[in-house]
């Protein structure tokens, strides 16, 4: 049986900077899902690599 944990940034860290969200996801090996249309552009603009 697969078990998934869902963490909502809005619920646990509202207002957190995009870079911090990415750092949290990388540190915890999370799959990051977002509805923020600017988020991908931000990652690309800052040349962040995972």
Backbone as ProteinMPNN parsed JSONL, in Angstrom:
{"seq_chain_A": "XXXXXXXXXXXXXXXXXXXXXXXXXXXXXXXXXXXXXXXXXXXXXXXXXX", "coords_chain_A": {"N_chain_A": [[0.834, -1.175, 0.0], [0.578, 2.177, -0.873], [1.566, 5.174, 0.682], [0.836, 8.527, 1.127], [1.874, 11.778, 1.987], [0.511, 14.919, 2.4], [1.363, 18.257, 2.204], [0.421, 21.486, 2.788], [1.531, 24.507, 1.769], [0.263, 26.903, 2.119], [-1.157, 26.429, 4.446], [0.801, 25.769, 6.375], [2.928, 27.538, 6.161], [2.276, 30.211, 5.293], [2.839, 32.838, 3.016], [5.518, 32.38, 2.645], [8.643, 32.643, 0.966], [9.254, 31.905, -2.507], [11.716, 30.636, -3.045], [12.305, 29.451, -0.604], [10.267, 27.562, -0.453], [11.048, 25.845, -2.496], [13.492, 24.977, -1.439], [12.565, 23.577, 0.83], [11.138, 21.509, -0.423], [13.172, 20.177, -1.833], [14.881, 19.407, 0.28], [13.255, 17.609, 1.672], [12.645, 15.75, -0.197], [10.287, 16.04, -1.693], [7.522, 15.989, -3.958], [6.61, 18.678, -5.813], [3.752, 20.507, -6.222], [1.918, 23.049, -7.798], [-0.303, 25.856, -8.207], [0.464, 28.248, -8.908], [1.125, 30.306, -11.403], [3.324, 31.866, -11.995], [5.416, 30.675, -10.716], [6.989, 28.655, -12.011], [8.203, 30.229, -13.957], [9.733, 31.844, -12.293], [11.54, 29.987, -11.221], [12.863, 29.188, -13.575], [13.944, 31.68, -14.382], [15.776, 32.129, -12.367], [17.506, 30.127, -12.742], [17.461, 27.691, -11.31], [18.341, 24.435, -10.422], [17.453, 21.04, -10.015]], "CA_chain_A": [[0.0, 0.0, 0.0], [1.309, 3.442, -0.931], [1.115, 6.192, 1.622], [1.245, 9.861, 0.721], [1.677, 12.878, 2.928], [0.277, 16.167, 1.681], [1.667, 19.438, 3.005], [-0.038, 22.704, 2.141], [2.329, 25.67, 2.168], [-0.694, 27.916, 2.573], [-1.559, 26.117, 5.811], [1.909, 25.662, 7.328], [3.933, 28.607, 6.033], [1.709, 31.204, 4.381], [3.696, 33.99, 2.746], [6.908, 31.962, 2.491], [9.23, 32.985, -0.33], [9.333, 30.785, -3.442], [12.988, 29.932, -2.873], [12.192, 28.622, 0.612], [9.412, 26.43, -0.808], [11.899, 24.941, -3.271], [14.447, 24.381, -0.501], [11.829, 22.591, 1.633], [10.822, 20.366, -1.283], [14.414, 19.45, -2.093], [15.361, 18.825, 1.533], [12.378, 16.526, 2.099], [12.398, 14.892, -1.349], [8.862, 16.173, -1.99], [7.029, 16.376, -5.273], [6.023, 20.0, -5.619], [2.646, 20.857, -7.112], [1.515, 24.428, -7.557], [-1.206, 26.517, -9.143], [1.084, 29.556, -9.114], [1.606, 30.333, -12.785], [4.61, 32.557, -12.048], [6.424, 29.899, -10.003], [7.894, 28.046, -12.988], [8.989, 31.309, -14.554], [10.689, 32.27, -11.278], [12.583, 28.956, -11.172], [13.636, 29.295, -14.812], [14.667, 32.947, -14.364], [16.867, 32.031, -11.393], [18.318, 28.985, -13.171], [17.547, 26.687, -10.253], [18.372, 23.067, -10.923], [17.222, 20.048, -8.968]], "C_chain_A": [[0.886, 1.248, 0.0], [0.703, 4.433, 0.046], [1.677, 7.528, 1.164], [0.982, 10.85, 1.835], [1.524, 14.14, 2.102], [0.527, 17.315, 2.645], [1.233, 20.657, 2.202], [0.779, 23.88, 2.657], [1.419, 26.754, 2.717], [-1.101, 27.685, 4.031], [-0.399, 26.146, 6.809], [2.906, 26.81, 7.268], [3.449, 29.681, 5.054], [2.67, 32.397, 4.233], [5.159, 33.651, 2.556], [7.403, 32.306, 1.078], [9.361, 31.73, -1.19], [10.609, 29.966, -3.247], [12.95, 29.016, -1.657], [11.319, 27.392, 0.352], [10.241, 25.392, -1.561], [12.893, 24.236, -2.343], [13.785, 23.305, 0.356], [11.562, 21.329, 0.816], [12.076, 19.527, -1.551], [14.905, 18.722, -0.844], [14.561, 17.577, 1.919], [12.025, 15.545, 0.977], [10.91, 14.856, -1.711], [8.644, 16.437, -3.465], [6.271, 17.67, -5.057], [4.96, 20.263, -6.675], [2.21, 22.27, -6.775], [0.499, 24.884, -8.596], [-0.681, 27.916, -9.458], [1.731, 29.596, -10.496], [2.967, 31.016, -12.919], [5.746, 31.74, -11.434], [7.447, 29.289, -10.958], [8.775, 29.076, -13.658], [10.066, 31.775, -13.589], [11.855, 31.283, -11.228], [13.483, 29.069, -12.398], [14.497, 30.553, -14.815], [15.866, 32.9, -13.43], [17.762, 30.817, -11.639], [18.528, 27.961, -12.067], [17.478, 25.305, -10.87], [18.179, 22.125, -9.761], [17.945, 18.779, -9.307]], "O_chain_A": [[1.828, 1.351, 0.785], [-0.514, 4.511, 0.208], [2.862, 7.638, 0.851], [-0.024, 10.757, 2.539], [2.324, 14.399, 1.203], [-0.015, 17.351, 3.749], [1.646, 20.828, 1.055], [0.724, 24.21, 3.842], [1.771, 27.442, 3.675], [-1.359, 28.64, 4.763], [-0.595, 26.511, 7.968], [3.65, 27.033, 8.223], [4.148, 30.012, 4.097], [3.231, 32.886, 5.213], [5.97, 34.548, 2.326], [6.635, 32.255, 0.117], [9.554, 30.63, -0.673], [10.572, 28.736, -3.281], [13.51, 27.92, -1.687], [11.594, 26.31, 0.87], [10.141, 24.195, -1.288], [13.105, 23.029, -2.46], [14.368, 22.245, 0.585], [11.739, 20.215, 1.308], [12.026, 18.298, -1.497], [15.298, 17.557, -0.91], [15.122, 16.607, 2.428], [11.221, 14.633, 1.165], [10.349, 13.798, -1.995], [9.486, 17.036, -4.135], [5.386, 17.742, -4.205], [5.24, 20.243, -7.873], [2.139, 22.644, -5.604], [0.45, 24.366, -9.712], [-1.316, 28.673, -10.192], [2.772, 28.978, -10.717], [3.689, 30.755, -13.882], [6.915, 32.079, -11.614], [8.651, 29.401, -10.726], [9.956, 28.831, -13.9], [11.187, 32.069, -14.004], [13.017, 31.688, -11.196], [14.708, 29.05, -12.284], [15.662, 30.5, -15.211], [16.87, 33.567, -13.68], [18.658, 30.519, -10.849], [19.624, 27.427, -11.9], [16.647, 25.044, -11.74], [18.672, 22.366, -8.659], [17.879, 17.81, -8.55]]}, "name": "protein", "num_of_chains": 1, "seq": "XXXXXXXXXXXXXXXXXXXXXXXXXXXXXXXXXXXXXXXXXXXXXXXXXX"}
